[in-house]
């Protein structure tokens, strides 16, 4: 009996220590099986499919926070706890790299975005037929775009309007979403009659029933999108694995489904466009000589 009296108190002292060690190990394993991603709002639907497929293949849980690239960049400058940053503007990941806030060698240009004018299906003007003229119609009182101060898609929209020669005519109609997803919501809710949104949102299930007109890529600077692993990432190995998955054939198929293009394809097309006038001149010169 004496032995049992001395054993039990000792066991009660040791038991909490065993539990705490077990819980700590469990927490570490949970962190190793999870990655946290900060993603530009244009990726909302594509990222949903990417993460779902990656989770099934790897067993790693993926948590995504969406926002404008500029706002997310500011959060990471201030130490926000993310493992990966998917930006709609590759310049933001480049700045994190230059500031020593990202893992060297992980910068990756994953896609090139496109923009489209989108209207509800019952709009008075068919944007798919009239393009830019839609925005000049009297029935369009408000045009939603993302805030160009911190959203790359907003900057692209303004540049396209300027190149189309109608910016001065429609600037009083513009309403700004905090990010491209909110700009799209303005049109969906009827608070705006048209919007210049990311193609990735315009073709999504939520907006597929509306009408759209794709803005020619030459009318705005390329929307080069980039991703990078953060220096303070808790699971760098899994973060790198996710980047590799996005760059795989399966990942690119998903991105293509939502209207994204890829840097090498876009650059090749730009080169062809740039060389076309030169080829035409040579053809004319050869013809004149003949």
C-alpha positions as CSV (number, residue, x, y, z in Angstrom):
1,X,0.0,0.0,0.0
2,X,2.9,2.3,0.8
3,X,4.3,1.8,-2.6
4,X,1.1,2.6,-4.3
5,X,0.6,5.8,-2.3
6,X,4.0,7.1,-3.5
7,X,3.5,6.0,-7.1
8,X,0.2,7.8,-7.8
9,X,1.3,11.3,-6.8
10,X,4.4,10.9,-9.0
11,X,2.2,9.7,-11.9
12,X,-0.1,12.7,-11.6
13,X,3.0,15.0,-11.8
14,X,4.3,13.2,-14.9
15,X,1.0,12.8,-16.8
16,X,0.5,16.5,-17.7
17,X,4.1,16.6,-19.0
18,X,3.5,13.6,-21.3
19,X,0.3,15.2,-22.6
20,X,2.0,18.6,-23.3
21,X,4.8,16.8,-25.3
22,X,2.2,14.8,-27.3
23,X,0.2,18.0,-28.1
24,X,3.3,19.9,-29.1
25,X,4.4,17.1,-31.5
26,X,0.8,17.0,-32.9
27,X,0.9,20.8,-33.5
28,X,4.2,20.6,-35.3
29,X,2.9,17.8,-37.6
30,X,-0.2,19.8,-38.3
31,X,1.9,22.8,-39.3
32,X,4.0,20.6,-41.6
33,X,0.9,19.4,-43.3
34,X,-0.5,22.9,-44.0
35,X,0.5,25.8,-46.2
36,X,-0.9,29.4,-46.1
37,X,-1.3,31.2,-49.4
38,X,-2.0,34.9,-50.0
39,X,-3.5,35.1,-53.5
40,X,-4.7,37.9,-55.8
41,X,-8.5,38.1,-56.0
42,X,-8.5,37.2,-59.7
43,X,-7.4,33.6,-58.7
44,X,-10.4,32.9,-56.6
45,X,-12.0,30.2,-58.8
46,X,-8.8,28.9,-60.4
47,X,-7.0,28.6,-57.0
48,X,-10.0,26.7,-55.6
49,X,-9.5,24.0,-58.2
50,X,-5.7,24.0,-57.8
51,X,-5.8,23.6,-54.1
52,X,-8.5,20.9,-54.2
53,X,-6.4,18.8,-56.5
54,X,-3.2,19.4,-54.7
55,X,-4.7,18.5,-51.4
56,X,-5.9,15.2,-52.8
57,X,-2.5,14.4,-54.3
58,X,-0.3,15.5,-51.4
59,X,-2.4,15.3,-48.2
60,X,-1.3,18.8,-47.5
61,X,-4.0,21.3,-46.4
62,X,-4.1,24.6,-48.2
63,X,-5.5,27.8,-46.6
64,X,-6.0,30.7,-49.0
65,X,-6.5,34.4,-48.2
66,X,-7.6,36.6,-51.2
67,X,-7.2,40.3,-51.7
68,X,-5.6,42.9,-53.9
69,X,-2.0,42.3,-54.7
70,X,-0.9,45.7,-53.3
71,X,-2.7,45.2,-50.0
72,X,-1.4,41.6,-49.6
73,X,2.1,42.9,-50.4
74,X,1.8,45.5,-47.6
75,X,0.7,42.8,-45.2
76,X,3.8,40.7,-46.0
77,X,6.1,43.6,-45.6
78,X,4.7,43.9,-42.0
79,X,5.2,40.2,-41.3
80,X,1.9,38.6,-42.2
81,X,2.2,34.8,-41.6
82,X,2.0,33.4,-45.2
83,X,4.1,30.7,-46.9
84,X,3.3,31.6,-50.5
85,X,2.3,34.8,-52.3
86,X,0.5,34.6,-55.6
87,X,0.4,38.1,-57.0
88,X,-1.4,39.5,-60.1
89,X,1.6,41.7,-60.6
90,X,5.0,40.0,-60.6
91,X,6.7,43.3,-59.4
92,X,5.4,42.7,-55.9
93,X,7.1,39.3,-55.4
94,X,10.2,40.9,-56.9
95,X,10.1,43.6,-54.3
96,X,9.8,41.0,-51.5
97,X,12.8,39.2,-53.0
98,X,14.9,42.4,-53.2
99,X,14.0,43.2,-49.5
100,X,15.2,39.8,-48.4
101,X,11.7,38.7,-47.4
102,X,11.4,35.8,-49.8
103,X,13.3,32.5,-50.4
104,X,16.0,32.9,-53.1
105,X,15.3,31.1,-56.3
106,X,11.5,30.7,-55.8
107,X,10.2,33.6,-57.9
108,X,8.0,32.1,-60.6
109,X,6.0,33.8,-63.3
110,X,3.0,31.5,-63.4
111,X,0.5,33.2,-65.8
112,X,-0.5,36.3,-67.8
113,X,-3.9,37.7,-67.0
114,X,-6.5,39.1,-69.4
115,X,-9.4,41.5,-68.9
116,X,-12.9,41.7,-70.3
117,X,-15.9,44.0,-70.3
118,X,-18.7,42.1,-68.5
119,X,-22.4,42.9,-68.3
120,X,-25.4,41.0,-67.0
121,X,-27.3,38.9,-69.6
122,X,-30.2,41.3,-69.6
123,X,-28.2,44.4,-70.3
124,X,-29.7,46.8,-72.9
125,X,-26.5,46.7,-75.0
126,X,-24.9,43.5,-76.2
127,X,-21.3,43.9,-75.2
128,X,-20.2,40.9,-77.1
129,X,-21.2,42.8,-80.3
130,X,-20.5,46.4,-79.4
131,X,-17.3,46.2,-77.3
132,X,-16.1,49.6,-76.1
133,X,-19.2,51.4,-77.4
134,X,-21.2,49.6,-74.6
135,X,-19.5,51.8,-72.0
136,X,-20.6,54.9,-73.8
137,X,-24.2,54.0,-73.9
138,X,-26.6,56.1,-71.8
139,X,-28.0,52.9,-70.1
140,X,-24.5,52.4,-68.5
141,X,-24.4,54.7,-65.5
142,X,-21.6,53.0,-63.5
143,X,-18.6,51.0,-64.7
144,X,-16.8,48.9,-62.0
145,X,-13.1,48.4,-62.1
146,X,-10.5,47.4,-59.4
147,X,-8.8,50.3,-57.6
148,X,-5.8,51.1,-59.8
149,X,-3.8,52.3,-56.9
150,X,-3.1,48.8,-55.6
151,X,-4.8,46.4,-58.0
152,X,-3.0,45.4,-61.3
153,X,-6.3,44.7,-63.0
154,X,-7.4,48.2,-62.2
155,X,-4.3,49.7,-63.8
156,X,-4.8,47.5,-66.9
157,X,-8.4,48.7,-67.2
158,X,-7.4,52.4,-67.0
159,X,-4.7,51.8,-69.6
160,X,-7.1,50.1,-71.9
161,X,-9.7,52.8,-71.6
162,X,-7.0,55.4,-72.4
163,X,-5.8,53.5,-75.4
164,X,-9.3,53.1,-76.6
165,X,-9.7,56.9,-76.5
166,X,-12.7,56.8,-74.2
167,X,-11.3,57.3,-70.8
168,X,-12.2,61.0,-70.6
169,X,-15.8,60.2,-71.6
170,X,-16.3,57.5,-69.0
171,X,-14.1,58.4,-66.0
172,X,-17.0,60.0,-64.2
173,X,-18.8,56.6,-64.4
174,X,-16.0,54.6,-62.8
175,X,-16.6,53.0,-59.4
176,X,-13.7,51.2,-57.7
177,X,-13.7,47.9,-56.0
178,X,-11.1,47.2,-53.3
179,X,-9.9,44.3,-55.6
180,X,-11.0,42.8,-58.9
181,X,-13.4,40.4,-57.1
182,X,-15.3,43.2,-55.4
183,X,-15.4,45.1,-58.7
184,X,-17.1,42.0,-60.3
185,X,-19.5,41.9,-57.4
186,X,-20.6,45.5,-58.1
187,X,-21.8,44.5,-61.5
188,X,-23.4,41.2,-60.4
189,X,-25.3,43.0,-57.7
190,X,-26.6,45.8,-60.1
191,X,-24.6,48.6,-58.4
192,X,-22.9,49.0,-61.7
193,X,-24.2,48.2,-65.2
194,X,-20.8,47.1,-66.6
195,X,-17.4,46.2,-65.4
196,X,-13.9,45.6,-66.7
197,X,-13.0,42.5,-64.8
198,X,-10.4,39.7,-64.9
199,X,-11.2,37.1,-67.6
200,X,-10.7,34.5,-64.9
201,X,-13.8,35.8,-63.1
202,X,-15.8,36.5,-66.3
203,X,-15.6,32.8,-67.3
204,X,-16.2,31.4,-63.8
205,X,-19.5,29.6,-62.9
206,X,-20.6,32.7,-60.9
207,X,-20.5,35.0,-64.0
208,X,-20.7,32.6,-66.9
209,X,-24.3,33.5,-67.7
210,X,-23.5,37.1,-68.4
211,X,-22.1,38.6,-71.6
212,X,-18.5,39.5,-72.1
213,X,-16.1,41.1,-74.6
214,X,-12.4,40.3,-74.3
215,X,-10.2,43.4,-74.3
216,X,-7.4,43.0,-76.9
217,X,-4.1,42.3,-75.0
218,X,-2.3,45.0,-77.0
219,X,-4.5,47.7,-75.4
220,X,-2.8,47.4,-72.0
221,X,0.5,46.5,-70.5
222,X,0.9,42.7,-69.9
223,X,-0.6,41.5,-66.6
224,X,2.4,39.4,-65.6
225,X,1.5,37.4,-62.6
226,X,4.1,36.0,-60.2
227,X,4.5,33.8,-57.1
228,X,7.1,33.4,-54.5
229,X,7.9,31.5,-51.3
230,X,8.2,33.7,-48.2
231,X,11.4,33.7,-46.1
232,X,9.5,33.0,-42.9
233,X,7.4,30.2,-44.4
234,X,6.8,27.4,-41.9
235,X,6.5,24.7,-44.5
236,X,8.9,25.6,-47.3
237,X,9.1,22.1,-48.8
238,X,5.3,21.9,-49.2
239,X,5.2,25.5,-50.6
240,X,7.8,24.6,-53.2
241,X,5.8,21.5,-54.1
242,X,2.6,23.6,-54.6
243,X,4.5,25.9,-57.0
244,X,5.7,22.9,-58.9
245,X,2.2,21.6,-59.1
246,X,0.9,24.9,-60.5
247,X,3.6,24.7,-63.2
248,X,2.7,21.1,-64.1
249,X,0.5,20.1,-67.0
250,X,-2.4,19.6,-64.6
251,X,-1.9,23.0,-63.0
252,X,-1.7,24.8,-66.3
253,X,-4.8,23.1,-67.6
254,X,-6.7,24.5,-64.7
255,X,-5.3,28.0,-65.3
256,X,-6.1,27.8,-69.0
257,X,-9.6,26.9,-68.2
258,X,-10.0,30.3,-66.5
259,X,-8.5,32.3,-69.3
260,X,-5.0,32.6,-68.1
261,X,-2.2,32.6,-70.6
262,X,1.5,31.8,-70.0
263,X,4.5,34.1,-70.3
264,X,6.3,32.2,-73.1
265,X,3.2,32.1,-75.3
266,X,2.4,35.8,-74.7
267,X,6.0,36.9,-75.5
268,X,6.0,34.8,-78.6
269,X,2.8,36.4,-79.8
270,X,4.2,39.9,-79.0
271,X,7.3,39.1,-81.1
272,X,5.1,38.0,-84.0
273,X,3.0,41.2,-83.7
274,X,6.2,43.3,-83.6
275,X,7.8,41.6,-86.6
276,X,4.6,41.6,-88.7
277,X,5.0,45.2,-90.0
278,X,8.6,44.6,-90.8
279,X,7.7,41.5,-92.8
280,X,5.0,43.5,-94.6
281,X,7.5,46.2,-95.5
282,X,9.9,43.6,-96.9
283,X,7.1,42.0,-98.9
284,X,6.1,45.5,-100.4
285,X,9.8,46.2,-101.2
286,X,10.2,42.9,-103.0
287,X,7.0,43.5,-104.9
288,X,8.1,47.0,-105.9
289,X,11.4,45.7,-107.1
290,X,9.6,43.1,-109.2
